[in-house]
Amino acid sequence: MVLNRYALRAIRESHGITLTDMAEAVGLSLPMLSRIESGERNASAARIRQMASVLGVSPLAISSPADPEAVEVVE
């Protein structure tokens, strides 16, 4: 499972959750969560599940396939 940082940020902001509030809720420092959201650091599958839980969404809502090439595009 790979974090989709764009989805994370969009859903977090749409729920009115600040970066500070999210960091506190998942037990990360603000700088570390900021690095994760900016793509400088990766989040573990457990951390992705924890962030999804805080946001009230499925982990799939904030993740991407591990191998984008494996995604089948249906036209």
MMTF fields as JSON, N, C-alpha, C and O atoms, coordinates in Angstrom:
{
  "mmtfVersion": "1.0.0",
  "mmtfProducer": "UNKNOWN",
  "numBonds": 299,
  "numAtoms": 300,
  "numGroups": 75,
  "numChains": 1,
  "numModels": 1,
  "chainsPerModel": [1],
  "groupsPerChain": [75],
  "chainIdList": ["A"],
  "bondAtomList": [4, 2, 8, 6, 12, 10, 16, 14, 20, 18, 24, 22, 28, 26, 32, 30, 36, 34, 40, 38, 44, 42, 48, 46, 52, 50, 56, 54, 60, 58, 64, 62, 68, 66, 72, 70, 76, 74, 80, 78, 84, 82, 88, 86, 92, 90, 96, 94, 100, 98, 104, 102, 108, 106, 112, 110, 116, 114, 120, 118, 124, 122, 128, 126, 132, 130, 136, 134, 140, 138, 144, 142, 148, 146, 152, 150, 156, 154, 160, 158, 164, 162, 168, 166, 172, 170, 176, 174, 180, 178, 184, 182, 188, 186, 192, 190, 196, 194, 200, 198, 204, 202, 208, 206, 212, 210, 216, 214, 220, 218, 224, 222, 228, 226, 232, 230, 236, 234, 240, 238, 244, 242, 248, 246, 252, 250, 256, 254, 260, 258, 264, 262, 268, 266, 272, 270, 276, 274, 280, 278, 284, 282, 288, 286, 292, 290, 296, 294],
  "bondOrderList": [1, 1, 1, 1, 1, 1, 1, 1, 1, 1, 1, 1, 1, 1, 1, 1, 1, 1, 1, 1, 1, 1, 1, 1, 1, 1, 1, 1, 1, 1, 1, 1, 1, 1, 1, 1, 1, 1, 1, 1, 1, 1, 1, 1, 1, 1, 1, 1, 1, 1, 1, 1, 1, 1, 1, 1, 1, 1, 1, 1, 1, 1, 1, 1, 1, 1, 1, 1, 1, 1, 1, 1, 1, 1],
  "groupList": [{"groupName": "MET", "atomNameList": ["N", "CA", "C", "O"], "elementList": ["N", "C", "C", "O"], "formalChargeList": [0, 0, 0, 0], "bondAtomList": [1, 0, 2, 1, 3, 2], "bondOrderList": [1, 1, 2], "singleLetterCode": "M", "chemCompType": "L-PEPTIDE LINKING"}, {"groupName": "VAL", "atomNameList": ["N", "CA", "C", "O"], "elementList": ["N", "C", "C", "O"], "formalChargeList": [0, 0, 0, 0], "bondAtomList": [1, 0, 2, 1, 3, 2], "bondOrderList": [1, 1, 2], "singleLetterCode": "V", "chemCompType": "L-PEPTIDE LINKING"}, {"groupName": "LEU", "atomNameList": ["N", "CA", "C", "O"], "elementList": ["N", "C", "C", "O"], "formalChargeList": [0, 0, 0, 0], "bondAtomList": [1, 0, 2, 1, 3, 2], "bondOrderList": [1, 1, 2], "singleLetterCode": "L", "chemCompType": "L-PEPTIDE LINKING"}, {"groupName": "ASN", "atomNameList": ["N", "CA", "C", "O"], "elementList": ["N", "C", "C", "O"], "formalChargeList": [0, 0, 0, 0], "bondAtomList": [1, 0, 2, 1, 3, 2], "bondOrderList": [1, 1, 2], "singleLetterCode": "N", "chemCompType": "L-PEPTIDE LINKING"}, {"groupName": "ARG", "atomNameList": ["N", "CA", "C", "O"], "elementList": ["N", "C", "C", "O"], "formalChargeList": [0, 0, 0, 0], "bondAtomList": [1, 0, 2, 1, 3, 2], "bondOrderList": [1, 1, 2], "singleLetterCode": "R", "chemCompType": "L-PEPTIDE LINKING"}, {"groupName": "TYR", "atomNameList": ["N", "CA", "C", "O"], "elementList": ["N", "C", "C", "O"], "formalChargeList": [0, 0, 0, 0], "bondAtomList": [1, 0, 2, 1, 3, 2], "bondOrderList": [1, 1, 2], "singleLetterCode": "Y", "chemCompType": "L-PEPTIDE LINKING"}, {"groupName": "ALA", "atomNameList": ["N", "CA", "C", "O"], "elementList": ["N", "C", "C", "O"], "formalChargeList": [0, 0, 0, 0], "bondAtomList": [1, 0, 2, 1, 3, 2], "bondOrderList": [1, 1, 2], "singleLetterCode": "A", "chemCompType": "L-PEPTIDE LINKING"}, {"groupName": "ILE", "atomNameList": ["N", "CA", "C", "O"], "elementList": ["N", "C", "C", "O"], "formalChargeList": [0, 0, 0, 0], "bondAtomList": [1, 0, 2, 1, 3, 2], "bondOrderList": [1, 1, 2], "singleLetterCode": "I", "chemCompType": "L-PEPTIDE LINKING"}, {"groupName": "GLU", "atomNameList": ["N", "CA", "C", "O"], "elementList": ["N", "C", "C", "O"], "formalChargeList": [0, 0, 0, 0], "bondAtomList": [1, 0, 2, 1, 3, 2], "bondOrderList": [1, 1, 2], "singleLetterCode": "E", "chemCompType": "L-PEPTIDE LINKING"}, {"groupName": "SER", "atomNameList": ["N", "CA", "C", "O"], "elementList": ["N", "C", "C", "O"], "formalChargeList": [0, 0, 0, 0], "bondAtomList": [1, 0, 2, 1, 3, 2], "bondOrderList": [1, 1, 2], "singleLetterCode": "S", "chemCompType": "L-PEPTIDE LINKING"}, {"groupName": "HIS", "atomNameList": ["N", "CA", "C", "O"], "elementList": ["N", "C", "C", "O"], "formalChargeList": [0, 0, 0, 0], "bondAtomList": [1, 0, 2, 1, 3, 2], "bondOrderList": [1, 1, 2], "singleLetterCode": "H", "chemCompType": "L-PEPTIDE LINKING"}, {"groupName": "GLY", "atomNameList": ["N", "CA", "C", "O"], "elementList": ["N", "C", "C", "O"], "formalChargeList": [0, 0, 0, 0], "bondAtomList": [1, 0, 2, 1, 3, 2], "bondOrderList": [1, 1, 2], "singleLetterCode": "G", "chemCompType": "PEPTIDE LINKING"}, {"groupName": "THR", "atomNameList": ["N", "CA", "C", "O"], "elementList": ["N", "C", "C", "O"], "formalChargeList": [0, 0, 0, 0], "bondAtomList": [1, 0, 2, 1, 3, 2], "bondOrderList": [1, 1, 2], "singleLetterCode": "T", "chemCompType": "L-PEPTIDE LINKING"}, {"groupName": "ASP", "atomNameList": ["N", "CA", "C", "O"], "elementList": ["N", "C", "C", "O"], "formalChargeList": [0, 0, 0, 0], "bondAtomList": [1, 0, 2, 1, 3, 2], "bondOrderList": [1, 1, 2], "singleLetterCode": "D", "chemCompType": "L-PEPTIDE LINKING"}, {"groupName": "PRO", "atomNameList": ["N", "CA", "C", "O"], "elementList": ["N", "C", "C", "O"], "formalChargeList": [0, 0, 0, 0], "bondAtomList": [1, 0, 2, 1, 3, 2], "bondOrderList": [1, 1, 2], "singleLetterCode": "P", "chemCompType": "L-PEPTIDE LINKING"}, {"groupName": "GLN", "atomNameList": ["N", "CA", "C", "O"], "elementList": ["N", "C", "C", "O"], "formalChargeList": [0, 0, 0, 0], "bondAtomList": [1, 0, 2, 1, 3, 2], "bondOrderList": [1, 1, 2], "singleLetterCode": "Q", "chemCompType": "L-PEPTIDE LINKING"}],
  "groupTypeList": [0, 1, 2, 3, 4, 5, 6, 2, 4, 6, 7, 4, 8, 9, 10, 11, 7, 12, 2, 12, 13, 0, 6, 8, 6, 1, 11, 2, 9, 2, 14, 0, 2, 9, 4, 7, 8, 9, 11, 8, 4, 3, 6, 9, 6, 6, 4, 7, 4, 15, 0, 6, 9, 1, 2, 11, 1, 9, 14, 2, 6, 7, 9, 9, 14, 6, 13, 14, 8, 6, 1, 8, 1, 1, 8],
  "groupIdList": [1, 2, 3, 4, 5, 6, 7, 8, 9, 10, 11, 12, 13, 14, 15, 16, 17, 18, 19, 20, 21, 22, 23, 24, 25, 26, 27, 28, 29, 30, 31, 32, 33, 34, 35, 36, 37, 38, 39, 40, 41, 42, 43, 44, 45, 46, 47, 48, 49, 50, 51, 52, 53, 54, 55, 56, 57, 58, 59, 60, 61, 62, 63, 64, 65, 66, 67, 68, 69, 70, 71, 72, 73, 74, 75],
  "secStructList": [7, 3, 3, 7, 2, 2, 2, 2, 2, 2, 2, 2, 2, 2, 6, 6, 7, 7, 2, 2, 2, 2, 2, 2, 2, 2, 6, 7, 7, 2, 2, 2, 2, 2, 2, 2, 2, 2, 6, 1, 1, 7, 7, 7, 2, 2, 2, 2, 2, 2, 2, 2, 2, 2, 2, 6, 1, 7, 4, 4, 4, 4, 3, 3, 7, 1, 7, 4, 4, 4, 7, 7, 7, 7, 7],
  "xCoordList": [0.856, 0.0, 0.898, 1.821, 0.627, 1.406, 0.465, -0.616, 0.889, 0.069, -0.101, 0.863, -1.324, -1.598, -1.665, -2.703, -0.565, -0.483, -1.478, -1.928, -1.83, -2.797, -4.184, -4.912, -4.542, -5.837, -5.854, -6.85, -4.77, -4.691, -4.946, -5.779, -4.232, -4.374, -5.783, -6.384, -6.303, -7.633, -8.706, -9.571, -8.649, -9.662, -9.482, -10.463, -8.237, -7.981, -8.534, -9.223, -8.228, -8.706, -10.221, -10.849, -10.82, -12.28, -13.001, -14.151, -12.321, -12.887, -12.566, -12.984, -11.832, -11.482, -10.466, -10.412, -9.661, -8.645, -7.314, -6.828, -6.741, -5.452, -4.336, -4.501, -3.211, -2.039, -1.647, -1.275, -1.731, -1.397, -2.338, -1.891, -3.641, -4.616, -4.391, -4.468, -4.116, -3.888, -2.637, -2.634, -1.579, -0.325, -0.552, -0.08, -1.273, -1.566, -2.407, -2.159, -3.397, -4.309, -3.605, -3.996, -2.578, -1.882, -0.534, 0.185, -0.189, 1.035, 2.314, 3.357, 2.234, 3.421, 3.744, 2.867, 5.001, 5.348, 4.812, 4.629, 4.569, 4.097, 5.085, 4.66, 6.398, 7.332, 7.294, 7.407, 7.136, 7.109, 5.866, 5.962, 4.697, 3.487, 3.59, 3.14, 4.169, 4.363, 5.244, 4.975, 6.289, 7.172, 6.436, 6.651, 5.571, 4.788, 3.844, 3.749, 3.137, 2.194, 2.891, 2.303, 4.123, 4.846, 5.557, 6.1, 5.554, 6.192, 7.661, 8.317, 8.192, 9.592, 9.83, 10.933, 8.789, 8.858, 7.697, 6.667, 7.871, 6.811, 6.091, 6.656, 4.849, 4.085, 3.917, 3.724, 3.989, 3.785, 2.305, 1.452, 2.022, 0.627, -0.17, -1.33, 0.455, -0.234, -0.556, -1.632, 0.369, 0.141, -0.929, -1.734, -0.951, -1.995, -3.363, -4.319, -3.455, -4.725, -5.134, -6.313, -4.166, -4.443, -4.938, -5.892, -4.306, -4.734, -6.12, -6.942, -6.38, -7.704, -8.77, -9.861, -8.455, -9.402, -9.733, -10.895, -8.723, -8.939, -9.84, -10.685, -9.655, -10.443, -11.818, -12.674, -12.03, -13.305, -13.513, -14.638, -12.403, -12.474, -11.75, -11.028, -11.944, -11.22, -9.759, -9.472, -8.838, -7.44, -7.256, -6.329, -8.126, -8.033, -8.276, -7.812, -9.002, -9.303, -8.054, -7.999, -7.051, -5.841, -4.604, -3.481, -4.801, -3.646, -3.702, -4.739, -2.568, -2.408, -1.857, -1.282, -2.023, -1.411, 0.105, 0.714, 0.697, 2.157, 2.866, 3.968, 2.23, 2.82, 1.821, 0.911, 1.977, 1.033, 0.893, -0.146, 1.936, 1.888, 0.91, 0.45, 0.605, -0.274, -1.743, -2.602, -2.045, -3.422, -3.943, -3.317, -5.066, -5.662, -6.63, -7.543, -6.441, -7.306, -8.368, -8.062, -9.63, -10.749, -11.337, -11.704, -11.43, -11.969, -13.321, -13.934],
  "yCoordList": [-1.178, 0.0, 1.236, 1.34, 2.157, 3.384, 4.569, 4.627, 5.503, 6.677, 7.547, 7.817, 7.977, 8.971, 10.31, 10.671, 11.03, 12.263, 13.317, 14.122, 13.325, 14.306, 14.015, 14.93, 12.744, 12.356, 12.634, 13.134, 12.318, 12.576, 14.048, 14.388, 14.913, 16.35, 16.833, 17.585, 16.407, 16.856, 16.426, 17.221, 15.171, 14.683, 15.344, 15.73, 15.478, 16.139, 17.551, 17.96, 18.293, 19.68, 19.75, 20.646, 18.824, 18.843, 18.545, 18.943, 17.842, 17.554, 18.662, 18.594, 19.667, 20.779, 20.4, 21.021, 19.381, 18.932, 19.576, 19.428, 20.284, 20.928, 19.895, 18.796, 20.265, 19.397, 19.115, 17.991, 20.133, 19.978, 18.986, 18.106, 19.125, 18.21, 16.78, 15.842, 16.615, 15.278, 14.665, 13.493, 15.455, 14.96, 14.469, 13.396, 15.252, 14.861, 13.592, 12.713, 13.488, 12.343, 11.032, 9.971, 11.101, 9.87, 9.692, 8.732, 10.602, 10.459, 10.755, 10.163, 11.669, 12.095, 13.545, 14.31, 13.911, 15.319, 16.055, 15.461, 17.33, 18.144, 18.104, 17.932, 18.259, 18.19, 16.841, 16.799, 15.743, 14.427, 14.269, 13.786, 14.665, 14.569, 15.473, 15.102, 16.638, 17.545, 16.897, 17.028, 16.203, 15.509, 14.376, 14.138, 13.685, 12.608, 13.19, 12.674, 14.272, 14.892, 15.491, 15.563, 15.92, 16.517, 15.463, 15.783, 14.22, 13.157, 12.943, 12.12, 13.664, 13.508, 12.235, 11.689, 11.764, 10.541, 9.633, 10.091, 8.354, 7.386, 7.053, 7.185, 6.622, 6.176, 4.663, 4.115, 4.003, 2.558, 2.253, 3.133, 1.009, 0.593, 0.81, 1.22, 0.535, 0.748, 2.226, 2.57, 3.09, 4.541, 5.018, 5.883, 4.47, 4.829, 4.436, 5.204, 3.235, 2.804, 3.724, 4.046, 4.146, 5.035, 6.395, 6.94, 6.942, 8.238, 8.129, 9.034, 7.029, 6.814, 6.755, 7.301, 6.093, 5.995, 7.375, 7.675, 8.201, 9.575, 10.353, 11.138, 10.129, 10.835, 10.205, 10.798, 9.006, 8.327, 7.779, 7.719, 7.375, 6.826, 5.486, 5.133, 4.754, 3.511, 3.831, 4.861, 2.977, 3.194, 3.285, 3.941, 2.637, 2.708, 4.125, 4.475, 4.937, 6.315, 7.197, 8.204, 6.812, 7.638, 6.866, 7.251, 5.787, 5.019, 4.812, 4.989, 4.435, 4.152, 2.748, 2.225, 2.135, 0.812, 0.904, 1.912, -0.136, -0.151, -0.08, 0.459, -0.624, -0.624, 0.006, -0.676, 1.305, 1.969, 1.282, 1.397, 0.569, -0.139, -1.319, -1.807, -1.766, -2.921, -2.546, -3.427, -1.27, -0.818, -1.006, -0.563, -1.651, -1.87, -0.727, -0.463, -0.068, 1.031, 0.454, -0.15, 0.658, 0.157, 1.324, 2.335, 1.192, 2.281, 1.907, 2.698],
  "zCoordList": [0.0, 0.0, 0.0, 0.808, -0.897, -1.019, -0.816, -1.402, 0.015, 0.292, -0.95, -1.666, -1.195, -2.234, -1.497, -0.942, -1.5, -0.711, -1.151, -0.336, -2.432, -2.921, -2.368, -1.982, -2.332, -1.763, -0.268, 0.254, 0.428, 1.867, 2.155, 2.995, 1.46, 1.714, 1.376, 2.143, 0.237, -0.185, 0.812, 1.18, 1.247, 2.189, 3.549, 4.186, 3.999, 5.291, 5.289, 6.223, 4.233, 4.149, 4.007, 4.572, 3.264, 3.094, 4.406, 4.592, 5.316, 6.629, 7.64, 8.796, 7.202, 8.089, 9.154, 10.215, 8.871, 9.825, 9.455, 8.333, 10.405, 10.147, 10.182, 10.71, 9.615, 9.641, 11.092, 11.43, 11.948, 13.366, 14.041, 14.778, 13.793, 14.394, 13.921, 14.713, 12.647, 12.092, 12.698, 13.074, 12.792, 13.371, 14.798, 15.173, 15.587, 16.967, 17.009, 17.834, 16.132, 16.129, 15.788, 16.276, 14.959, 14.551, 15.25, 14.97, 16.148, 16.926, 16.18, 16.456, 15.236, 14.496, 14.833, 15.235, 14.667, 14.804, 13.577, 12.515, 13.734, 12.618, 11.451, 10.308, 11.701, 10.571, 9.84, 8.615, 10.587, 9.941, 9.078, 7.949, 9.582, 8.773, 7.554, 6.47, 7.715, 6.593, 5.527, 4.333, 5.953, 5.006, 4.289, 3.1, 5.024, 4.405, 3.367, 2.254, 3.728, 2.777, 1.569, 0.49, 1.733, 0.603, -0.251, -1.308, 0.203, -0.559, -0.229, -0.868, 0.754, 1.139, 1.938, 1.936, 2.62, 3.427, 3.061, 2.565, 3.307, 3.053, 4.359, 5.445, 4.238, 5.398, 5.309, 4.224, 6.44, 6.474, 6.238, 6.35, 5.915, 5.725, 7.006, 6.961, 8.145, 9.428, 9.629, 10.118, 9.254, 9.414, 8.442, 8.788, 7.232, 6.267, 6.817, 6.718, 7.399, 7.996, 9.143, 9.293, 9.949, 11.071, 10.579, 11.133, 9.555, 9.011, 8.396, 8.545, 7.709, 7.113, 8.196, 8.031, 9.302, 10.411, 10.979, 11.255, 11.15, 11.651, 10.692, 11.123, 9.39, 8.383, 8.161, 7.505, 8.705, 8.532, 7.131, 6.635, 6.491, 5.137, 5.095, 6.028, 4.026, 3.803, 3.505, 2.895, 3.918, 3.544, 2.026, 1.551, 1.274, -0.183, -0.706, -1.791, 0.064, -0.354, -0.356, -1.062, 0.439, 0.513, 0.07, 0.396, -0.664, -1.125, -2.627, -3.265, -3.166, -4.583, -4.701, -3.747, -5.85, -6.029, -5.872, -6.229, -5.346, -5.171, -6.515, -6.618, -7.538, -8.882, -9.85, -10.322, -10.156, -11.055, -12.414, -13.064, -12.842, -14.113, -14.063, -15.095, -12.839, -12.68, -12.768, -12.789, -12.82, -12.893, -14.32, -15.284, -14.437, -15.744, -16.049, -15.266, -17.15, -17.564, -18.494, -19.522, -18.101, -18.905, -19.661, -19.063, -20.963, -21.783, -22.338, -23.055]
}
